Amino acid sequence: MLKLTQRALVGRSTENQRSGLIVHPTQDMVVIYAASSGSTTEAFLAYIQEQFDHDEPKIALEFHQLLDRCLSTAARMEVGLSMIAVWVVEERIILAAYQGSVWLKRGAKHGQILSAEDKLQLLEGNAQAGDVYLLLTSAATSLSAIVQSQLERLQPEQASSILDLPELRAAMSGVADESVMGVSVVNIVQADKKQQAAQDLHDAPAVTLSDQPLPAQKKATPLDLFVTVASGIKNGISQLFSHDVYVRQRYQKSVMKVGVVVLIACIFVVAGVWYWRSQQMEQQQEVRSALQPYQSQLEDIRTLSLSDTVKARQNTEQLITELEAQSQKAGPQYLQTALSSELADVKIFYQSISGQEELSTLPTFFDLRLVQSNFLASRIDATLDTLFFLDSGQKKILALNIEKKQSTLLPIGEYPDIRALSTDDKFLYFLGEGLFRFTLSGTDVAKIVENPDDTIKTGQSLGLFDKYLYVLNKEQNNIFRYDSGDDALSGKSTGWVQSGQGIDFNQVQSMAIDGDVWLTTQTGEIKKLSSGKVANFSVTGMKESFSTPTTIFTKPDINNLYILEPQKSRVVVLNKNGQFIKEVKNENLAAATAVVASEKNQKAFALSGSIVYEIAL
């Protein structure tokens, strides 16, 4: 088995910029980074340190997921990041780089083997004892010319001395990017040097450039220690065989007395060590036997979490309950300590899959005032690729491409009233003095598909499924369905909700349709209706239930339900069986009025007047 040792050199940090080193607790992984941000650098660095302290990847995929989480969090926190990592797994090595590069010296050959800019890159291969890897942050890439010539002439055990080169330190000191410059030299060694490797990793943190170099301190070499011990042995032998009889006899008696005492002491020490060791082994075996079932369950849950997070979360909660019950039972202190430690590890893992996320900042996806200074959206809808916004005051509808952020004011025509809208991939329908349809691929104004009747004139919300339009009318205490595919402009509407369902439509807050009809109320209830009847539906897995007005979004091509609860400043994602998936909290959501989602783009969008906030899914 192979291990690694390392030395690193980083620039002096500033208030918002810092470079540094992270060593994984297993001692098999090293990460050098450079981070810069307006105000969130410290919080981000605390986050990634926690990730590396508590996550122990087993395979390359898990290693990639660990790094990708760090990069995603950096993007959300608006942190500029350069990150380069090396991980030794038995006889294999995995390299990763984002905004940085890796150089390799193997035997007489050397050169750059990995470079990445805007995308995380991984490289896996065989490791060899004597390999030297040089990790450079993006800002430190300019130093490669200095270290390249040194790599060629130095032996592997001398490679770390590159960091002591005056020309290297001079090239880093005082430059504009010094705070985000970082260089690490990593050596691959045999497993019999494991203890030394661990010592090197612990005692060789990243060295920061200072204004004046510290004076070198002479360390005792192995030769010095050998000379000292040999000199003591020589003096003892000289006295033991001295020609001076008095000296020799006196020393022989002293040696004999001391020898007897030492022998007895050694016997007691050996017996004590043997007894202590046997006790330790018995305790360790007992601990392993007690923890093995829980550790096996946790490993299975980790695997399950890659494909079914909801089920993994439920299984983890059960495991926490079992461990808490077991840790409260009477037993030896060492066993209770081990159970408490395992419980803490399980809780840390649960937090990583709990789905609960509280953000200090919420990214702004788009400001609608960039299109028109006084555009104020009251309604929003979405397809896979496009967001649609209704300004009911100005009777205008704006379309915004999600990927390109290209906006278009739709030429729908002029109307005295527009209260609601609903879209699919081909048409946009809106509710006003009638029901109107606009062809998204065309340029003609919208055409009326249903003349205004009492239901349409006083309707509040509009939904679409297949060719049918659904109008929610609180005054008439029902949802009415219209066939948009017939040619009749005065078609007869159908009361879709059957009698006796016990729904107070005055309490309904929002409506969404995916074949079933979903309603939310002012008290936070979610009701599912199928074929005009209330169907069984309940929410499970949430720590805090809905209790205030909520709005809901889903569509036939959407897998989940997206619920906005402004009074609790949160957006909650449920699957359509009611199982909790994710919750995102941020104070800006308190002013939001609606939420939509594009699962194709892995984003949800919260509307707050003219501002559209982005939420990563």
C-alpha positions in Angstrom: 0.0 0.0 0.0 1.2 3.5 -0.8 0.9 6.7 1.3 1.6 10.4 0.6 3.6 13.2 2.3 3.4 16.9 1.4 4.6 20.4 1.9 2.8 23.5 0.8 3.5 27.2 0.4 0.7 29.8 0.2 0.5 33.6 -0.1 -0.5 36.0 2.6 -4.3 36.2 2.9 -6.3 39.4 2.7 -9.7 40.3 4.2 -11.6 38.6 1.3 -9.0 36.3 -0.3 -7.3 33.3 1.1 -5.4 30.2 0.0 -4.7 27.2 2.2 -4.5 23.5 2.6 -6.9 20.8 3.8 -5.7 17.3 4.9 -8.4 14.6 5.2 -8.5 12.8 8.5 -7.5 9.5 6.8 -4.2 11.2 5.8 -4.7 9.9 2.2 -6.1 13.0 0.7 -4.7 16.5 0.3 -6.5 19.6 -1.1 -5.0 23.0 -1.8 -7.4 25.8 -2.5 -7.7 29.6 -3.2 -10.9 31.4 -2.4 -12.1 34.9 -2.9 -15.5 36.6 -2.2 -17.0 39.9 -1.1 -18.0 38.7 2.4 -18.6 34.9 2.5 -15.1 33.5 2.3 -14.8 32.5 6.0 -18.3 30.9 6.0 -17.5 28.9 2.8 -14.1 27.7 4.1 -15.8 26.6 7.3 -18.3 24.6 5.2 -15.7 22.8 3.0 -13.5 22.0 6.1 -16.6 20.4 7.7 -17.3 18.4 4.5 -13.8 17.0 4.4 -13.7 16.3 8.1 -16.9 14.2 8.0 -17.1 12.7 4.5 -14.9 9.7 3.8 -15.3 8.7 0.1 -14.8 5.1 -0.9 -14.8 5.3 -4.7 -13.9 7.9 -7.3 -17.6 8.7 -7.8 -18.0 9.7 -4.1 -14.8 11.7 -4.3 -16.2 13.6 -7.3 -19.5 14.2 -5.5 -17.7 15.6 -2.5 -15.7 18.1 -4.6 -18.8 18.9 -6.7 -20.8 19.8 -3.6 -18.0 22.2 -2.6 -18.0 23.8 -6.1 -21.8 24.1 -6.1 -21.8 25.7 -2.7 -19.1 28.1 -3.9 -21.3 29.1 -6.8 -24.3 29.7 -4.5 -22.3 31.7 -2.1 -20.6 33.7 -4.9 -17.1 32.5 -4.0 -14.4 32.4 -6.6 -12.6 29.1 -6.1 -9.5 27.3 -7.3 -9.3 23.7 -5.9 -6.8 20.9 -6.6 -6.8 17.6 -4.8 -4.9 14.3 -4.7 -6.2 11.1 -3.2 -4.2 7.8 -2.8 -6.3 4.6 -2.7 -4.1 1.6 -2.1 -2.1 1.4 -5.4 -4.2 3.9 -7.3 -4.2 7.7 -7.4 -7.0 10.0 -8.2 -6.3 13.7 -9.2 -8.9 16.4 -9.4 -8.6 20.0 -10.5 -10.8 23.0 -10.9 -9.2 26.3 -11.9 -5.7 24.8 -11.4 -3.2 22.3 -12.6 -1.1 19.2 -11.6 2.4 18.3 -12.7 4.0 14.9 -12.3 7.7 13.8 -12.0 8.2 10.0 -12.4 11.7 8.9 -12.8 13.5 11.1 -15.4 10.2 12.3 -16.9 8.1 15.2 -15.8 5.4 17.4 -17.2 1.8 18.7 -16.7 -0.8 15.9 -16.6 -4.0 17.8 -15.6 -5.3 21.3 -16.1 -8.8 22.6 -15.6 -10.5 26.0 -15.9 -14.3 26.2 -15.7 -15.0 22.5 -15.2 -14.0 20.0 -12.5 -11.7 17.4 -14.1 -10.6 14.0 -12.6 -7.8 11.8 -13.6 -7.2 8.2 -12.2 -4.2 6.0 -12.7 -1.6 3.8 -11.0 0.6 5.3 -8.4 4.3 4.5 -7.9 6.6 5.0 -5.0 8.8 7.9 -5.8 6.2 9.8 -7.8 6.2 13.6 -7.1 3.1 15.6 -7.8 3.0 19.4 -7.9 -0.3 21.1 -7.3 -0.8 24.7 -8.4 -3.8 27.0 -7.9 -4.9 29.1 -10.9 -3.0 32.2 -9.8 0.1 30.1 -9.2 0.2 28.7 -12.7 2.6 31.5 -13.6 5.2 29.9 -11.3 5.4 26.6 -13.3 8.4 27.9 -15.3 10.4 28.3 -12.1 9.6 24.8 -10.7 9.8 22.9 -14.0 13.6 23.1 -14.2 13.9 22.1 -10.5 11.7 19.0 -10.9 14.1 17.8 -13.6 17.2 17.8 -11.5 15.9 17.0 -8.0 15.5 13.5 -6.5 12.0 12.6 -5.1 13.1 13.0 -1.5 14.4 16.5 -2.3 11.4 17.7 -4.3 9.8 19.6 -1.4 12.9 21.9 -1.2 11.5 23.6 -4.3 9.3 25.6 -1.9 12.5 27.0 -0.3 13.8 28.5 -3.6 14.4 32.3 -3.1 13.3 32.9 -6.7 10.0 31.1 -6.1 9.2 33.1 -2.9 10.2 36.3 -4.6 7.9 35.6 -7.5 5.0 35.1 -5.0 5.7 37.9 -2.5 4.0 41.2 -3.0 2.3 40.5 -6.3 -1.4 41.4 -6.9 -2.6 37.7 -6.7 -0.4 36.6 -3.8 -3.4 35.9 -1.5 -4.7 33.3 -4.0 -1.4 31.7 -4.8 -0.8 28.2 -3.5 1.7 25.5 -4.3 1.9 21.9 -2.8 4.5 19.3 -3.4 3.2 15.7 -2.8 5.5 12.6 -2.6 4.3 9.0 -2.9 6.0 6.7 -0.4 5.8 3.0 0.6 3.4 1.9 3.4 6.4 1.1 5.7 6.8 4.8 5.9 3.2 5.3 7.0 4.2 6.6 10.5 6.6 9.2 8.9 3.9 10.1 6.3 1.4 10.7 9.0 3.9 12.8 10.9 4.7 14.8 7.8 1.0 15.5 7.1 0.4 16.7 10.7 3.5 18.7 11.1 3.7 20.3 7.6 0.7 22.7 7.3 0.7 25.3 4.5 3.6 27.7 5.1 2.6 31.3 4.6 5.1 33.8 3.1 6.4 36.3 5.7 8.2 39.6 5.2 11.5 38.2 6.6 12.6 34.5 6.6 12.9 32.8 9.9 16.4 31.6 10.9 17.0 28.0 10.4 17.1 25.8 13.5 19.5 22.8 13.5 17.8 19.5 14.1 19.5 16.4 15.5 20.2 14.0 12.7 20.1 10.2 12.9 23.9 10.2 12.8 24.1 12.5 15.9 21.8 10.2 17.9 23.8 7.2 16.9 27.1 8.8 18.0 25.6 9.8 21.4 24.3 6.3 22.1 27.5 4.6 20.9 29.6 6.9 23.1 27.6 5.9 26.2 27.9 2.2 25.4 31.6 2.5 24.9 32.1 4.2 28.3 30.1 1.5 30.1 32.1 -1.3 28.5 35.4 0.5 29.3 34.5 0.6 33.0 33.3 -3.0 33.0 36.6 -4.3 31.7 38.9 -1.8 33.3 42.4 -2.8 34.4 41.7 -1.0 37.6 40.4 -3.8 39.8 38.5 -1.5 42.2 36.8 0.3 39.4 36.0 -2.9 37.6 34.5 -4.7 40.7 32.6 -1.7 41.9 31.1 -1.3 38.4 30.3 -5.0 38.0 28.4 -5.0 41.4 26.5 -1.9 40.4 25.6 -3.4 37.0 24.4 -6.6 38.7 22.2 -4.8 41.1 20.8 -2.5 38.5 20.4 -5.5 36.2 18.3 -7.4 38.7 16.1 -4.4 39.3 15.7 -3.7 35.6 14.9 -7.4 34.9 12.2 -7.4 37.6 10.8 -4.1 36.3 10.8 -5.5 32.8 8.9 -8.6 33.8 6.3 -6.4 35.5 6.1 -4.0 32.6 5.8 -6.8 30.0 3.1 -8.6 32.1 1.3 -5.3 32.6 1.5 -4.4 28.9 0.3 -7.9 28.0 -2.6 -7.7 30.4 -3.5 -4.2 29.2 -3.2 -5.2 25.6 -5.4 -8.2 26.1 -8.0 -6.1 27.8 -7.9 -3.6 25.0 -8.3 -6.3 22.4 -11.3 -7.7 24.2 -12.9 -4.2 24.5 -12.2 -3.5 20.8 -13.7 -6.8 19.8 -16.8 -6.1 22.0 -17.1 -2.6 20.4 -16.7 -4.0 16.9 -19.4 -6.6 17.5 -21.7 -4.0 19.0 -21.2 -1.4 16.2 -21.1 -3.8 13.2 -24.9 -4.0 12.6 -25.2 -0.3 12.8 -22.2 0.4 10.5 -23.6 -2.1 8.0 -27.0 -0.4 8.0 -25.3 3.0 7.5 -23.3 1.7 4.6 -26.4 0.4 3.0 -28.1 3.7 3.6 -25.2 5.6 2.0 -25.6 3.5 -1.1 -29.4 3.9 -1.1 -29.1 7.7 -0.8 -27.5 7.8 -4.3 -30.8 6.6 -5.9 -33.6 7.2 -3.3 -32.9 10.1 -0.9 -36.4 10.0 0.6 -36.1 6.3 1.6 -32.5 6.8 2.8 -33.7 9.6 5.0 -36.4 7.4 6.5 -33.9 4.6 7.1 -31.5 7.0 8.7 -34.1 8.3 11.2 -34.9 4.7 12.2 -31.1 4.0 12.7 -30.8 7.1 14.9 -33.7 5.9 17.0 -32.1 2.5 17.4 -28.7 4.0 18.4 -30.3 6.4 20.8 -32.2 3.6 22.6 -29.0 1.4 22.7 -26.8 4.2 24.0 -29.2 4.8 26.9 -28.9 1.2 28.1 -26.5 0.5 31.0 -23.1 -0.8 29.9 -19.3 -0.2 30.1 -18.2 3.3 29.6 -16.0 2.5 26.6 -19.0 0.9 24.9 -21.2 3.9 25.6 -18.5 6.2 24.2 -18.3 4.1 21.0 -22.1 4.1 20.6 -22.3 7.9 21.2 -19.5 8.4 18.6 -21.3 6.3 16.0 -24.6 8.1 16.8 -22.8 11.4 16.1 -21.5 10.1 12.8 -25.0 9.0 11.8 -26.5 12.4 12.7 -23.9 14.2 10.6 -24.7 12.0 7.7 -28.4 12.5 8.2 -27.8 16.3 8.2 -26.2 15.9 4.8 -29.3 14.2 3.3 -31.9 15.9 5.4 -32.9 18.2 2.6 -33.1 21.2 4.9 -31.1 24.1 3.7 -31.0 27.7 5.0 -29.3 30.1 2.7 -27.8 33.5 3.8 -28.3 34.8 0.3 -30.6 33.9 -2.5 -29.3 34.4 -6.1 -31.2 36.8 -8.3 -32.0 35.0 -11.6 -33.5 38.0 -13.4 -34.8 41.6 -12.8 -37.9 42.2 -15.0 -37.2 45.9 -14.9 -34.3 45.3 -17.3 -37.0 44.7 -19.9 -39.4 47.4 -18.9 -38.7 49.7 -15.9 -42.2 49.6 -14.5 -43.0 45.9 -15.1 -44.5 44.4 -12.0 -45.5 40.7 -12.3 -48.5 39.4 -10.4 -48.6 35.8 -11.9 -46.0 33.4 -13.2 -46.1 30.1 -15.2 -43.4 27.9 -16.7 -42.7 25.3 -19.4 -39.5 23.2 -19.6 -37.5 26.0 -21.2 -39.4 29.3 -20.6 -40.8 31.4 -17.8 -44.0 33.5 -18.4 -44.9 36.6 -16.4 -48.2 38.5 -16.2 -48.3 42.2 -15.3 -52.1 42.4 -14.7 -51.9 46.2 -14.2 -50.4 46.9 -17.6 -52.1 43.8 -19.2 -48.8 42.6 -20.6 -47.2 39.1 -20.7 -43.4 38.6 -20.9 -41.6 35.4 -21.9 -38.1 34.6 -20.6 -35.9 31.8 -21.9 -34.3 30.1 -18.9 -31.0 29.0 -20.4 -30.2 32.1 -22.4 -32.1 34.7 -20.3 -33.6 36.2 -23.5 -36.8 38.1 -22.9 -39.7 38.9 -25.2 -42.9 40.9 -24.6 -45.5 38.8 -26.3 -47.7 40.5 -29.0 -51.0 39.3 -27.5 -52.9 42.5 -28.3 -54.7 44.9 -26.0 -57.3 43.8 -23.4 -59.2 45.6 -20.6 -58.5 42.8 -18.1 -56.1 39.9 -17.7 -56.3 38.1 -14.3 -54.5 34.7 -14.8 -52.5 32.7 -17.3 -51.6 29.0 -18.1 -49.2 27.6 -20.7 -48.0 24.5 -22.5 -45.4 24.0 -25.1 -47.6 25.3 -27.9 -50.1 27.8 -26.5 -50.5 30.4 -23.8 -54.0 30.9 -22.4 -55.2 33.8 -20.3 -58.3 34.7 -18.4 -60.0 38.1 -18.8 -63.1 39.2 -20.6 -63.2 35.7 -22.0 -60.7 32.9 -22.4 -58.0 33.7 -24.9 -55.3 31.6 -26.7 -51.9 32.9 -28.0 -49.8 30.7 -30.3 -46.2 30.8 -28.9 -44.6 30.1 -32.3 -46.6 32.8 -34.1 -46.9 36.6 -34.2 -50.7 37.0 -34.4 -52.6 38.5 -31.5 -54.4 36.1 -29.1 -57.7 34.7 -30.2 -60.8 34.2 -28.0 -61.7 30.6 -27.4 -64.6 31.1 -25.0 -66.9 34.1 -24.7 -67.3 35.6 -21.2 -69.9 34.0 -19.1 -70.6 34.5 -15.4 -67.9 31.9 -14.5 -65.2 33.5 -16.6 -66.1 37.1 -15.6 -65.6 36.4 -11.9 -63.0 33.5 -12.1 -59.7 33.9 -10.2 -57.4 31.2 -11.4 -56.7 29.3 -14.6 -55.4 25.8 -15.2 -54.6 23.7 -18.3 -54.5 20.0 -19.0 -54.6 18.5 -22.5 -57.3 20.5 -24.4 -59.3 21.4 -21.3 -59.2 24.7 -19.4 -60.1 24.9 -15.7 -61.4 28.1 -14.1 -61.5 28.4 -10.3 -64.5 30.5 -9.3 -64.8 31.2 -5.5 -68.2 32.9 -5.8 -69.7 29.8 -7.5 -67.7 27.5 -5.1 -66.4 25.2 -7.9 -63.9 24.6 -10.6 -65.3 24.8 -14.1 -64.0 23.0 -17.2 -64.0 24.3 -20.8 -63.1 22.4 -24.0 -60.7 24.7 -25.8 -60.6 22.3 -28.8 -64.2 22.8 -30.0 -65.2 25.6 -32.3 -68.0 27.0 -30.1 -67.2 30.3 -28.5 -70.1 30.0 -26.1 -69.5 26.4 -25.0 -71.2 25.1 -21.9 -68.9 24.9 -18.9 -69.0 21.9 -16.6 -68.8 22.1 -12.8 -65.8 19.7 -12.4 -65.8 19.2 -8.6 -68.6 16.8 -7.6 -71.0 17.8 -4.8 -70.3 16.7 -1.2 -66.5 17.1 -1.3 -66.5 19.6 1.7 -64.2 22.2 0.0 -64.6 25.8 1.0 -63.3 27.5 -2.1 -63.1 30.9 -0.3 -60.2 29.4 1.6 -58.4 28.2 -1.6 -55.1 30.0 -2.1 -53.8 28.5 -5.4 -54.4 25.8 -8.0 -52.2 23.5 -10.1 -53.1 20.8 -12.6 -51.2 17.7 -13.8 -54.2 15.5 -14.7 -55.2 15.7 -11.0 -56.1 19.1 -9.5 -54.1 20.3 -6.6 -55.4 23.1 -4.3 -53.7 24.9 -1.4 -55.5 26.8 1.3 -55.0 29.8 3.6 -54.3 27.4 6.5 -51.6 25.4 4.6 -53.6 22.4 3.6 -52.9 20.6 0.3 -55.9 18.9 -1.3 -55.7 16.5 -4.2 -58.7 16.0 -6.5 -59.1 13.1 -9.0 -62.1 12.9 -11.3 -63.8 15.6 -9.4 -63.4 13.9 -6.0 -61.1 14.5 -3.1 -58.4 11.8 -3.1 -56.2 10.6 -0.2 -53.1 12.7 0.2 -50.9 13.5 3.2 -47.5 15.0 3.7 -44.8 12.9 5.5 -41.3 13.5 6.5 -41.5 17.3 7.2 -40.1 18.7 10.5 -42.5 21.6 10.5 -46.0 21.3 8.9 -47.6 23.9 6.6 -49.9 26.2 8.7 -50.1 29.5 6.8 -51.2 30.5 3.2 -49.3 28.5 0.5 -49.1 28.4 -3.3 -48.4 25.3 -5.3 -46.9 24.5 -8.7 -46.8 21.3 -10.8 -47.5 20.2 -14.3 -47.9 16.9 -16.2 -44.2 16.9 -17.1 -43.1 17.8 -13.6 -42.2 15.0 -11.1 -42.7 16.9 -7.9 -44.8 19.5 -6.1 -43.3 22.9 -5.3 -44.9 24.8 -2.4 -44.1 28.4 -1.4 -45.0 29.4 2.2 -44.0 33.1 2.5 -44.8 33.5 6.2 -42.2 30.9 7.0 -39.8 32.2 4.3 -39.4 28.8 2.6 -39.9 26.7 -0.5 -40.7 23.0 0.0 -40.3 20.2 -2.5 -42.6 17.1 -2.1 -43.0 14.1 -4.4 -46.5 13.4 -5.5 -47.0 10.8 -2.8 -46.5 13.6 -0.2 -43.0 12.5 0.8 -40.7 15.4 1.8 -37.7 15.9 -0.5 -36.2 19.3 0.2 -36.7 22.6 2.0 -34.9 25.9 1.2 -35.2 28.9 3.6 -34.2 32.5 3.0 -35.6 35.8 4.3 -36.2 37.1 0.7 -38.9 34.4 0.3 -41.1 36.2 2.8 -42.0 38.7 0.0 -42.4 36.1 -2.7 -45.9 35.5 -4.2 -45.5 32.4 -6.4 -43.0 29.6 -7.2 -42.5 27.6 -10.4 -39.8 25.0 -11.4 -37.9 23.7 -14.4 -36.7 20.2 -13.5 -34.9 20.1 -16.8 -32.7 22.9 -15.7 -32.6 21.7 -12.0 -33.9 25.1 -10.8 -37.0 26.6 -9.1 -37.9 30.2 -9.4 -39.6 32.4 -6.8 -41.4 35.6 -7.9 -41.2 38.8 -5.8 -42.6 41.7 -7.8 -40.0 42.5 -10.4 -37.4 40.2 -9.0 -37.1 36.5 -9.9 -35.0 34.5 -7.4 -33.2 31.2 -8.4 -33.2 28.1 -6.1 -31.0 25.2 -7.0 -32.7 21.8 -6.8 
